[in-house]
Amino acid sequence: MSESILKKLENTREKMIQSGIEKGFSNIETIRLSKKLDHLLNTYQQEQEHEQDYPKGEDLVKF
């Protein structure tokens, strides 16, 4: 799942940068893309933390 999030992250980042250049950094579309990027980054970070806590093949319950 991380690969698809990474692709979405890169795509959204590129769109946000382009929107900021063309429309300005306070434009509603640029802000919307920035918020979307924040959400994707948070999701990616949570996935990474989960993978560190529960590597594949390891039980979900820790004692």
CHARMM-style PDB file with segment names, atoms N, HN, CA, C and O in Angstrom:
ATOM      1  N   MET     1       0.820  -1.197   0.000  1.00  0.00      PROA
ATOM      2  CA  MET     1       0.000   0.000   0.000  1.00  0.00      PROA
ATOM      3  C   MET     1       0.864   1.261   0.000  1.00  0.00      PROA
ATOM      4  O   MET     1       0.456   2.290  -0.538  1.00  0.00      PROA
ATOM      5  N   SER     2       2.039   1.190   0.591  1.00  0.00      PROA
ATOM      6  HN  SER     2       2.371   0.354   1.028  1.00  0.00      PROA
ATOM      7  CA  SER     2       2.909   2.360   0.661  1.00  0.00      PROA
ATOM      8  C   SER     2       3.301   2.891  -0.709  1.00  0.00      PROA
ATOM      9  O   SER     2       3.446   4.099  -0.898  1.00  0.00      PROA
ATOM     10  N   GLU     3       3.473   1.971  -1.676  1.00  0.00      PROA
ATOM     11  HN  GLU     3       3.355   0.990  -1.523  1.00  0.00      PROA
ATOM     12  CA  GLU     3       3.848   2.417  -3.017  1.00  0.00      PROA
ATOM     13  C   GLU     3       2.781   3.304  -3.631  1.00  0.00      PROA
ATOM     14  O   GLU     3       3.099   4.326  -4.239  1.00  0.00      PROA
ATOM     15  N   SER     4       1.511   2.923  -3.476  1.00  0.00      PROA
ATOM     16  HN  SER     4       1.254   2.092  -2.982  1.00  0.00      PROA
ATOM     17  CA  SER     4       0.444   3.743  -4.054  1.00  0.00      PROA
ATOM     18  C   SER     4       0.366   5.095  -3.349  1.00  0.00      PROA
ATOM     19  O   SER     4       0.093   6.114  -3.984  1.00  0.00      PROA
ATOM     20  N   ILE     5       0.604   5.104  -2.049  1.00  0.00      PROA
ATOM     21  HN  ILE     5       0.825   4.277  -1.533  1.00  0.00      PROA
ATOM     22  CA  ILE     5       0.601   6.380  -1.328  1.00  0.00      PROA
ATOM     23  C   ILE     5       1.771   7.240  -1.786  1.00  0.00      PROA
ATOM     24  O   ILE     5       1.623   8.453  -1.934  1.00  0.00      PROA
ATOM     25  N   LEU     6       2.928   6.631  -2.011  1.00  0.00      PROA
ATOM     26  HN  LEU     6       3.048   5.646  -1.890  1.00  0.00      PROA
ATOM     27  CA  LEU     6       4.083   7.390  -2.488  1.00  0.00      PROA
ATOM     28  C   LEU     6       3.799   8.027  -3.847  1.00  0.00      PROA
ATOM     29  O   LEU     6       4.188   9.169  -4.089  1.00  0.00      PROA
ATOM     30  N   LYS     7       3.126   7.298  -4.729  1.00  0.00      PROA
ATOM     31  HN  LYS     7       2.811   6.370  -4.533  1.00  0.00      PROA
ATOM     32  CA  LYS     7       2.769   7.853  -6.033  1.00  0.00      PROA
ATOM     33  C   LYS     7       1.795   9.015  -5.875  1.00  0.00      PROA
ATOM     34  O   LYS     7       1.936  10.044  -6.535  1.00  0.00      PROA
ATOM     35  N   LYS     8       0.811   8.848  -5.001  1.00  0.00      PROA
ATOM     36  HN  LYS     8       0.696   8.011  -4.464  1.00  0.00      PROA
ATOM     37  CA  LYS     8      -0.154   9.922  -4.744  1.00  0.00      PROA
ATOM     38  C   LYS     8       0.544  11.136  -4.129  1.00  0.00      PROA
ATOM     39  O   LYS     8       0.235  12.279  -4.468  1.00  0.00      PROA
ATOM     40  N   LEU     9       1.486  10.875  -3.224  1.00  0.00      PROA
ATOM     41  HN  LEU     9       1.737   9.947  -2.949  1.00  0.00      PROA
ATOM     42  CA  LEU     9       2.249  11.959  -2.600  1.00  0.00      PROA
ATOM     43  C   LEU     9       2.995  12.778  -3.652  1.00  0.00      PROA
ATOM     44  O   LEU     9       2.914  14.007  -3.673  1.00  0.00      PROA
ATOM     45  N   GLU    10       3.709  12.091  -4.508  1.00  0.00      PROA
ATOM     46  HN  GLU    10       3.774  11.093  -4.491  1.00  0.00      PROA
ATOM     47  CA  GLU    10       4.499  12.772  -5.539  1.00  0.00      PROA
ATOM     48  C   GLU    10       3.600  13.539  -6.503  1.00  0.00      PROA
ATOM     49  O   GLU    10       3.899  14.682  -6.850  1.00  0.00      PROA
ATOM     50  N   ASN    11       2.521  12.933  -6.931  1.00  0.00      PROA
ATOM     51  HN  ASN    11       2.278  12.005  -6.649  1.00  0.00      PROA
ATOM     52  CA  ASN    11       1.597  13.570  -7.855  1.00  0.00      PROA
ATOM     53  C   ASN    11       0.966  14.814  -7.230  1.00  0.00      PROA
ATOM     54  O   ASN    11       0.897  15.868  -7.863  1.00  0.00      PROA
ATOM     55  N   THR    12       0.510  14.686  -5.994  1.00  0.00      PROA
ATOM     56  HN  THR    12       0.566  13.830  -5.480  1.00  0.00      PROA
ATOM     57  CA  THR    12      -0.118  15.814  -5.298  1.00  0.00      PROA
ATOM     58  C   THR    12       0.888  16.926  -5.048  1.00  0.00      PROA
ATOM     59  O   THR    12       0.564  18.105  -5.188  1.00  0.00      PROA
ATOM     60  N   ARG    13       2.102  16.553  -4.681  1.00  0.00      PROA
ATOM     61  HN  ARG    13       2.365  15.594  -4.568  1.00  0.00      PROA
ATOM     62  CA  ARG    13       3.151  17.554  -4.455  1.00  0.00      PROA
ATOM     63  C   ARG    13       3.429  18.351  -5.731  1.00  0.00      PROA
ATOM     64  O   ARG    13       3.534  19.577  -5.697  1.00  0.00      PROA
ATOM     65  N   GLU    14       3.545  17.652  -6.840  1.00  0.00      PROA
ATOM     66  HN  GLU    14       3.460  16.656  -6.868  1.00  0.00      PROA
ATOM     67  CA  GLU    14       3.801  18.334  -8.112  1.00  0.00      PROA
ATOM     68  C   GLU    14       2.647  19.273  -8.485  1.00  0.00      PROA
ATOM     69  O   GLU    14       2.873  20.395  -8.938  1.00  0.00      PROA
ATOM     70  N   LYS    15       1.411  18.802  -8.290  1.00  0.00      PROA
ATOM     71  HN  LYS    15       1.228  17.890  -7.923  1.00  0.00      PROA
ATOM     72  CA  LYS    15       0.246  19.644  -8.589  1.00  0.00      PROA
ATOM     73  C   LYS    15       0.209  20.882  -7.683  1.00  0.00      PROA
ATOM     74  O   LYS    15      -0.113  21.980  -8.136  1.00  0.00      PROA
ATOM     75  N   MET    16       0.541  20.692  -6.403  1.00  0.00      PROA
ATOM     76  HN  MET    16       0.803  19.800  -6.036  1.00  0.00      PROA
ATOM     77  CA  MET    16       0.530  21.806  -5.459  1.00  0.00      PROA
ATOM     78  C   MET    16       1.580  22.851  -5.838  1.00  0.00      PROA
ATOM     79  O   MET    16       1.301  24.049  -5.818  1.00  0.00      PROA
ATOM     80  N   ILE    17       2.774  22.402  -6.179  1.00  0.00      PROA
ATOM     81  HN  ILE    17       3.001  21.428  -6.195  1.00  0.00      PROA
ATOM     82  CA  ILE    17       3.841  23.328  -6.578  1.00  0.00      PROA
ATOM     83  C   ILE    17       3.422  24.100  -7.827  1.00  0.00      PROA
ATOM     84  O   ILE    17       3.590  25.317  -7.897  1.00  0.00      PROA
ATOM     85  N   GLN    18       2.879  23.388  -8.808  1.00  0.00      PROA
ATOM     86  HN  GLN    18       2.743  22.399  -8.752  1.00  0.00      PROA
ATOM     87  CA  GLN    18       2.452  24.038 -10.042  1.00  0.00      PROA
ATOM     88  C   GLN    18       1.326  25.040  -9.770  1.00  0.00      PROA
ATOM     89  O   GLN    18       1.321  26.140 -10.324  1.00  0.00      PROA
ATOM     90  N   SER    19       0.391  24.661  -8.931  1.00  0.00      PROA
ATOM     91  HN  SER    19       0.395  23.768  -8.481  1.00  0.00      PROA
ATOM     92  CA  SER    19      -0.699  25.564  -8.582  1.00  0.00      PROA
ATOM     93  C   SER    19      -0.166  26.802  -7.871  1.00  0.00      PROA
ATOM     94  O   SER    19      -0.610  27.918  -8.139  1.00  0.00      PROA
ATOM     95  N   GLY    20       0.783  26.603  -6.969  1.00  0.00      PROA
ATOM     96  HN  GLY    20       1.144  25.696  -6.751  1.00  0.00      PROA
ATOM     97  CA  GLY    20       1.373  27.732  -6.252  1.00  0.00      PROA
ATOM     98  C   GLY    20       2.087  28.696  -7.189  1.00  0.00      PROA
ATOM     99  O   GLY    20       2.006  29.912  -7.014  1.00  0.00      PROA
ATOM    100  N   ILE    21       2.784  28.158  -8.180  1.00  0.00      PROA
ATOM    101  HN  ILE    21       2.849  27.170  -8.323  1.00  0.00      PROA
ATOM    102  CA  ILE    21       3.497  28.995  -9.147  1.00  0.00      PROA
ATOM    103  C   ILE    21       2.515  29.759 -10.029  1.00  0.00      PROA
ATOM    104  O   ILE    21       2.670  30.959 -10.259  1.00  0.00      PROA
ATOM    105  N   GLU    22       1.497  29.041 -10.521  1.00  0.00      PROA
ATOM    106  HN  GLU    22       1.371  28.067 -10.334  1.00  0.00      PROA
ATOM    107  CA  GLU    22       0.561  29.641 -11.473  1.00  0.00      PROA
ATOM    108  C   GLU    22      -0.508  30.523 -10.818  1.00  0.00      PROA
ATOM    109  O   GLU    22      -0.871  31.571 -11.352  1.00  0.00      PROA
ATOM    110  N   LYS    23      -1.006  30.086  -9.661  1.00  0.00      PROA
ATOM    111  HN  LYS    23      -0.711  29.235  -9.228  1.00  0.00      PROA
ATOM    112  CA  LYS    23      -2.161  30.762  -9.060  1.00  0.00      PROA
ATOM    113  C   LYS    23      -1.844  31.510  -7.769  1.00  0.00      PROA
ATOM    114  O   LYS    23      -2.627  32.343  -7.314  1.00  0.00      PROA
ATOM    115  N   GLY    24      -0.694  31.204  -7.190  1.00  0.00      PROA
ATOM    116  HN  GLY    24      -0.058  30.527  -7.559  1.00  0.00      PROA
ATOM    117  CA  GLY    24      -0.312  31.838  -5.932  1.00  0.00      PROA
ATOM    118  C   GLY    24      -0.487  30.883  -4.762  1.00  0.00      PROA
ATOM    119  O   GLY    24      -1.289  29.951  -4.808  1.00  0.00      PROA
ATOM    120  N   PHE    25       0.281  31.139  -3.716  1.00  0.00      PROA
ATOM    121  HN  PHE    25       0.933  31.896  -3.678  1.00  0.00      PROA
ATOM    122  CA  PHE    25       0.292  30.238  -2.572  1.00  0.00      PROA
ATOM    123  C   PHE    25      -0.944  30.362  -1.693  1.00  0.00      PROA
ATOM    124  O   PHE    25      -1.222  29.456  -0.907  1.00  0.00      PROA
ATOM    125  N   SER    26      -1.692  31.453  -1.799  1.00  0.00      PROA
ATOM    126  HN  SER    26      -1.466  32.189  -2.437  1.00  0.00      PROA
ATOM    127  CA  SER    26      -2.907  31.605  -0.998  1.00  0.00      PROA
ATOM    128  C   SER    26      -4.161  31.264  -1.794  1.00  0.00      PROA
ATOM    129  O   SER    26      -5.277  31.450  -1.308  1.00  0.00      PROA
ATOM    130  N   ASN    27      -3.984  30.765  -3.017  1.00  0.00      PROA
ATOM    131  HN  ASN    27      -3.078  30.614  -3.412  1.00  0.00      PROA
ATOM    132  CA  ASN    27      -5.117  30.352  -3.844  1.00  0.00      PROA
ATOM    133  C   ASN    27      -5.798  29.133  -3.224  1.00  0.00      PROA
ATOM    134  O   ASN    27      -5.135  28.255  -2.672  1.00  0.00      PROA
ATOM    135  N   ILE    28      -7.126  29.091  -3.321  1.00  0.00      PROA
ATOM    136  HN  ILE    28      -7.664  29.804  -3.770  1.00  0.00      PROA
ATOM    137  CA  ILE    28      -7.892  28.014  -2.687  1.00  0.00      PROA
ATOM    138  C   ILE    28      -7.486  26.632  -3.207  1.00  0.00      PROA
ATOM    139  O   ILE    28      -7.469  25.671  -2.438  1.00  0.00      PROA
ATOM    140  N   GLU    29      -7.161  26.517  -4.485  1.00  0.00      PROA
ATOM    141  HN  GLU    29      -7.174  27.298  -5.110  1.00  0.00      PROA
ATOM    142  CA  GLU    29      -6.744  25.232  -5.057  1.00  0.00      PROA
ATOM    143  C   GLU    29      -5.388  24.806  -4.498  1.00  0.00      PROA
ATOM    144  O   GLU    29      -5.184  23.630  -4.197  1.00  0.00      PROA
ATOM    145  N   THR    30      -4.469  25.744  -4.359  1.00  0.00      PROA
ATOM    146  HN  THR    30      -4.634  26.699  -4.603  1.00  0.00      PROA
ATOM    147  CA  THR    30      -3.151  25.440  -3.790  1.00  0.00      PROA
ATOM    148  C   THR    30      -3.310  24.992  -2.339  1.00  0.00      PROA
ATOM    149  O   THR    30      -2.660  24.040  -1.907  1.00  0.00      PROA
ATOM    150  N   ILE    31      -4.162  25.666  -1.597  1.00  0.00      PROA
ATOM    151  HN  ILE    31      -4.690  26.439  -1.948  1.00  0.00      PROA
ATOM    152  CA  ILE    31      -4.400  25.308  -0.196  1.00  0.00      PROA
ATOM    153  C   ILE    31      -5.056  23.933  -0.097  1.00  0.00      PROA
ATOM    154  O   ILE    31      -4.706  23.139   0.776  1.00  0.00      PROA
ATOM    155  N   ARG    32      -6.008  23.648  -0.991  1.00  0.00      PROA
ATOM    156  HN  ARG    32      -6.292  24.293  -1.700  1.00  0.00      PROA
ATOM    157  CA  ARG    32      -6.669  22.345  -0.998  1.00  0.00      PROA
ATOM    158  C   ARG    32      -5.646  21.234  -1.248  1.00  0.00      PROA
ATOM    159  O   ARG    32      -5.662  20.202  -0.577  1.00  0.00      PROA
ATOM    160  N   LEU    33      -4.771  21.456  -2.207  1.00  0.00      PROA
ATOM    161  HN  LEU    33      -4.758  22.294  -2.751  1.00  0.00      PROA
ATOM    162  CA  LEU    33      -3.736  20.463  -2.508  1.00  0.00      PROA
ATOM    163  C   LEU    33      -2.754  20.313  -1.348  1.00  0.00      PROA
ATOM    164  O   LEU    33      -2.280  19.210  -1.074  1.00  0.00      PROA
ATOM    165  N   SER    34      -2.453  21.407  -0.673  1.00  0.00      PROA
ATOM    166  HN  SER    34      -2.838  22.303  -0.896  1.00  0.00      PROA
ATOM    167  CA  SER    34      -1.568  21.356   0.483  1.00  0.00      PROA
ATOM    168  C   SER    34      -2.185  20.510   1.599  1.00  0.00      PROA
ATOM    169  O   SER    34      -1.497  19.708   2.230  1.00  0.00      PROA
ATOM    170  N   LYS    35      -3.470  20.691   1.834  1.00  0.00      PROA
ATOM    171  HN  LYS    35      -4.029  21.342   1.322  1.00  0.00      PROA
ATOM    172  CA  LYS    35      -4.165  19.902   2.858  1.00  0.00      PROA
ATOM    173  C   LYS    35      -4.216  18.430   2.465  1.00  0.00      PROA
ATOM    174  O   LYS    35      -4.057  17.551   3.312  1.00  0.00      PROA
ATOM    175  N   LYS    36      -4.437  18.164   1.182  1.00  0.00      PROA
ATOM    176  HN  LYS    36      -4.566  18.877   0.494  1.00  0.00      PROA
ATOM    177  CA  LYS    36      -4.440  16.783   0.700  1.00  0.00      PROA
ATOM    178  C   LYS    36      -3.072  16.155   0.890  1.00  0.00      PROA
ATOM    179  O   LYS    36      -2.969  14.999   1.299  1.00  0.00      PROA
ATOM    180  N   LEU    37      -2.021  16.910   0.594  1.00  0.00      PROA
ATOM    181  HN  LEU    37      -2.105  17.849   0.261  1.00  0.00      PROA
ATOM    182  CA  LEU    37      -0.659  16.422   0.781  1.00  0.00      PROA
ATOM    183  C   LEU    37      -0.390  16.127   2.257  1.00  0.00      PROA
ATOM    184  O   LEU    37       0.209  15.102   2.584  1.00  0.00      PROA
ATOM    185  N   ASP    38      -0.826  17.009   3.142  1.00  0.00      PROA
ATOM    186  HN  ASP    38      -1.313  17.842   2.877  1.00  0.00      PROA
ATOM    187  CA  ASP    38      -0.672  16.776   4.585  1.00  0.00      PROA
ATOM    188  C   ASP    38      -1.342  15.468   4.997  1.00  0.00      PROA
ATOM    189  O   ASP    38      -0.765  14.676   5.742  1.00  0.00      PROA
ATOM    190  N   HSD    39      -2.549  15.248   4.513  1.00  0.00      PROA
ATOM    191  HN  HSD    39      -3.018  15.892   3.908  1.00  0.00      PROA
ATOM    192  CA  HSD    39      -3.281  14.032   4.847  1.00  0.00      PROA
ATOM    193  C   HSD    39      -2.534  12.786   4.355  1.00  0.00      PROA
ATOM    194  O   HSD    39      -2.400  11.803   5.083  1.00  0.00      PROA
ATOM    195  N   LEU    40      -2.054  12.846   3.118  1.00  0.00      PROA
ATOM    196  HN  LEU    40      -2.162  13.645   2.527  1.00  0.00      PROA
ATOM    197  CA  LEU    40      -1.309  11.713   2.567  1.00  0.00      PROA
ATOM    198  C   LEU    40      -0.018  11.457   3.340  1.00  0.00      PROA
ATOM    199  O   LEU    40       0.344  10.306   3.583  1.00  0.00      PROA
ATOM    200  N   LEU    41       0.670  12.518   3.724  1.00  0.00      PROA
ATOM    201  HN  LEU    41       0.375  13.453   3.527  1.00  0.00      PROA
ATOM    202  CA  LEU    41       1.898  12.367   4.511  1.00  0.00      PROA
ATOM    203  C   LEU    41       1.609  11.730   5.865  1.00  0.00      PROA
ATOM    204  O   LEU    41       2.359  10.867   6.321  1.00  0.00      PROA
ATOM    205  N   ASN    42       0.527  12.152   6.505  1.00  0.00      PROA
ATOM    206  HN  ASN    42      -0.082  12.853   6.135  1.00  0.00      PROA
ATOM    207  CA  ASN    42       0.148  11.563   7.788  1.00  0.00      PROA
ATOM    208  C   ASN    42      -0.185  10.083   7.635  1.00  0.00      PROA
ATOM    209  O   ASN    42       0.217   9.263   8.460  1.00  0.00      PROA
ATOM    210  N   THR    43      -0.917   9.745   6.580  1.00  0.00      PROA
ATOM    211  HN  THR    43      -1.243  10.412   5.910  1.00  0.00      PROA
ATOM    212  CA  THR    43      -1.269   8.354   6.316  1.00  0.00      PROA
ATOM    213  C   THR    43      -0.017   7.520   6.080  1.00  0.00      PROA
ATOM    214  O   THR    43       0.115   6.423   6.624  1.00  0.00      PROA
ATOM    215  N   TYR    44       0.899   8.035   5.274  1.00  0.00      PROA
ATOM    216  HN  TYR    44       0.793   8.926   4.833  1.00  0.00      PROA
ATOM    217  CA  TYR    44       2.148   7.331   4.987  1.00  0.00      PROA
ATOM    218  C   TYR    44       2.960   7.116   6.266  1.00  0.00      PROA
ATOM    219  O   TYR    44       3.491   6.030   6.498  1.00  0.00      PROA
ATOM    220  N   GLN    45       3.049   8.147   7.083  1.00  0.00      PROA
ATOM    221  HN  GLN    45       2.618   9.030   6.895  1.00  0.00      PROA
ATOM    222  CA  GLN    45       3.817   8.044   8.326  1.00  0.00      PROA
ATOM    223  C   GLN    45       3.197   7.004   9.261  1.00  0.00      PROA
ATOM    224  O   GLN    45       3.918   6.229   9.889  1.00  0.00      PROA
ATOM    225  N   GLN    46       1.882   6.984   9.357  1.00  0.00      PROA
ATOM    226  HN  GLN    46       1.296   7.614   8.847  1.00  0.00      PROA
ATOM    227  CA  GLN    46       1.215   5.996  10.209  1.00  0.00      PROA
ATOM    228  C   GLN    46       1.480   4.579   9.705  1.00  0.00      PROA
ATOM    229  O   GLN    46       1.707   3.669  10.502  1.00  0.00      PROA
ATOM    230  N   GLU    47       1.451   4.392   8.400  1.00  0.00      PROA
ATOM    231  HN  GLU    47       1.266   5.131   7.753  1.00  0.00      PROA
ATOM    232  CA  GLU    47       1.748   3.078   7.832  1.00  0.00      PROA
ATOM    233  C   GLU    47       3.177   2.655   8.155  1.00  0.00      PROA
ATOM    234  O   GLU    47       3.422   1.501   8.507  1.00  0.00      PROA
ATOM    235  N   GLN    48       4.109   3.579   8.037  1.00  0.00      PROA
ATOM    236  HN  GLN    48       3.910   4.516   7.751  1.00  0.00      PROA
ATOM    237  CA  GLN    48       5.508   3.262   8.319  1.00  0.00      PROA
ATOM    238  C   GLN    48       5.694   2.885   9.783  1.00  0.00      PROA
ATOM    239  O   GLN    48       6.426   1.945  10.095  1.00  0.00      PROA
ATOM    240  N   GLU    49       5.042   3.607  10.674  1.00  0.00      PROA
ATOM    241  HN  GLU    49       4.447   4.370  10.421  1.00  0.00      PROA
ATOM    242  CA  GLU    49       5.140   3.296  12.097  1.00  0.00      PROA
ATOM    243  C   GLU    49       4.531   1.929  12.394  1.00  0.00      PROA
ATOM    244  O   GLU    49       5.068   1.162  13.194  1.00  0.00      PROA
ATOM    245  N   HSD    50       3.415   1.631  11.750  1.00  0.00      PROA
ATOM    246  HN  HSD    50       2.979   2.253  11.100  1.00  0.00      PROA
ATOM    247  CA  HSD    50       2.767   0.333  11.947  1.00  0.00      PROA
ATOM    248  C   HSD    50       3.662  -0.801  11.455  1.00  0.00      PROA
ATOM    249  O   HSD    50       3.765  -1.839  12.109  1.00  0.00      PROA
ATOM    250  N   GLU    51       4.306  -0.608  10.314  1.00  0.00      PROA
ATOM    251  HN  GLU    51       4.223   0.235   9.783  1.00  0.00      PROA
ATOM    252  CA  GLU    51       5.197  -1.635   9.775  1.00  0.00      PROA
ATOM    253  C   GLU    51       6.398  -1.860  10.690  1.00  0.00      PROA
ATOM    254  O   GLU    51       6.898  -2.981  10.790  1.00  0.00      PROA
ATOM    255  N   GLN    52       6.864  -0.809  11.357  1.00  0.00      PROA
ATOM    256  HN  GLN    52       6.458   0.102  11.276  1.00  0.00      PROA
ATOM    257  CA  GLN    52       7.980  -0.959  12.289  1.00  0.00      PROA
ATOM    258  C   GLN    52       7.537  -1.717  13.538  1.00  0.00      PROA
ATOM    259  O   GLN    52       8.280  -2.533  14.084  1.00  0.00      PROA
ATOM    260  N   ASP    53       6.312  -1.431  13.977  1.00  0.00      PROA
ATOM    261  HN  ASP    53       5.708  -0.769  13.533  1.00  0.00      PROA
ATOM    262  CA  ASP    53       5.795  -2.093  15.179  1.00  0.00      PROA
ATOM    263  C   ASP    53       5.423  -3.547  14.910  1.00  0.00      PROA
ATOM    264  O   ASP    53       5.572  -4.402  15.782  1.00  0.00      PROA
ATOM    265  N   TYR    54       4.940  -3.823  13.703  1.00  0.00      PROA
ATOM    266  HN  TYR    54       4.819  -3.128  12.995  1.00  0.00      PROA
ATOM    267  CA  TYR    54       4.455  -5.157  13.363  1.00  0.00      PROA
ATOM    268  C   TYR    54       5.028  -5.605  12.025  1.00  0.00      PROA
ATOM    269  O   TYR    54       4.314  -5.599  11.022  1.00  0.00      PROA
ATOM    270  N   PRO    55       6.296  -5.992  11.988  1.00  0.00      PROA
ATOM    271  CA  PRO    55       6.882  -6.481  10.741  1.00  0.00      PROA
ATOM    272  C   PRO    55       6.109  -7.682  10.211  1.00  0.00      PROA
ATOM    273  O   PRO    55       5.500  -8.423  10.982  1.00  0.00      PROA
ATOM    274  N   LYS    56       6.133  -7.872   8.907  1.00  0.00      PROA
ATOM    275  HN  LYS    56       6.627  -7.271   8.280  1.00  0.00      PROA
ATOM    276  CA  LYS    56       5.407  -8.986   8.294  1.00  0.00      PROA
ATOM    277  C   LYS    56       5.856 -10.298   8.901  1.00  0.00      PROA
ATOM    278  O   LYS    56       7.042 -10.530   9.135  1.00  0.00      PROA
ATOM    279  N   GLY    57       4.871 -11.153   9.150  1.00  0.00      PROA
ATOM    280  HN  GLY    57       3.907 -10.964   8.960  1.00  0.00      PROA
ATOM    281  CA  GLY    57       5.160 -12.466   9.727  1.00  0.00      PROA
ATOM    282  C   GLY    57       5.177 -12.467  11.247  1.00  0.00      PROA
ATOM    283  O   GLY    57       5.316 -13.521  11.867  1.00  0.00      PROA
ATOM    284  N   GLU    58       5.040 -11.307  11.842  1.00  0.00      PROA
ATOM    285  HN  GLU    58       4.927 -10.451  11.338  1.00  0.00      PROA
ATOM    286  CA  GLU    58       5.047 -11.216  13.295  1.00  0.00      PROA
ATOM    287  C   GLU    58       3.620 -11.124  13.800  1.00  0.00      PROA
ATOM    288  O   GLU    58       2.774 -10.512  13.148  1.00  0.00      PROA
ATOM    289  N   ASP    59       3.336 -11.715  14.938  1.00  0.00      PROA
ATOM    290  HN  ASP    59       4.023 -12.213  15.468  1.00  0.00      PROA
ATOM    291  CA  ASP    59       2.000 -11.639  15.522  1.00  0.00      PROA
ATOM    292  C   ASP    59       1.641 -10.200  15.829  1.00  0.00      PROA
ATOM    293  O   ASP    59       2.510  -9.379  16.122  1.00  0.00      PROA
ATOM    294  N   LEU    60       0.333  -9.895  15.757  1.00  0.00      PROA
ATOM    295  HN  LEU    60      -0.373 -10.561  15.518  1.00  0.00      PROA
ATOM    296  CA  LEU    60      -0.114  -8.546  16.056  1.00  0.00      PROA
ATOM    297  C   LEU    60      -0.142  -8.255  17.553  1.00  0.00      PROA
ATOM    298  O   LEU    60      -0.154  -7.092  17.955  1.00  0.00      PROA
ATOM    299  N   VAL    61      -0.153  -9.283  18.369  1.00  0.00      PROA
ATOM    300  HN  VAL    61      -0.143 -10.228  18.042  1.00  0.00      PROA
ATOM    301  CA  VAL    61      -0.209  -9.095  19.813  1.00  0.00      PROA
ATOM    302  C   VAL    61       1.201  -9.210  20.378  1.00  0.00      PROA
ATOM    303  O   VAL    61       1.885 -10.216  20.189  1.00  0.00      PROA
ATOM    304  N   LYS    62       1.620  -8.159  21.073  1.00  0.00      PROA
ATOM    305  HN  LYS    62       1.065  -7.342  21.227  1.00  0.00      PROA
ATOM    306  CA  LYS    62       2.938  -8.175  21.714  1.00  0.00      PROA
ATOM    307  C   LYS    62       2.764  -8.311  23.231  1.00  0.00      PROA
ATOM    308  O   LYS    62       1.848  -7.743  23.826  1.00  0.00      PROA
ATOM    309  N   PHE    63       3.657  -9.070  23.823  1.00  0.00      PROA
ATOM    310  HN  PHE    63       4.401  -9.532  23.340  1.00  0.00      PROA
ATOM    311  CA  PHE    63       3.611  -9.236  25.273  1.00  0.00      PROA
ATOM    312  C   PHE    63       4.895  -8.769  25.870  1.00  0.00      PROA
ATOM    313  OT1 PHE    63       5.066  -8.822  27.088  1.00  0.00      PROA
TER     314      PHE     63
END
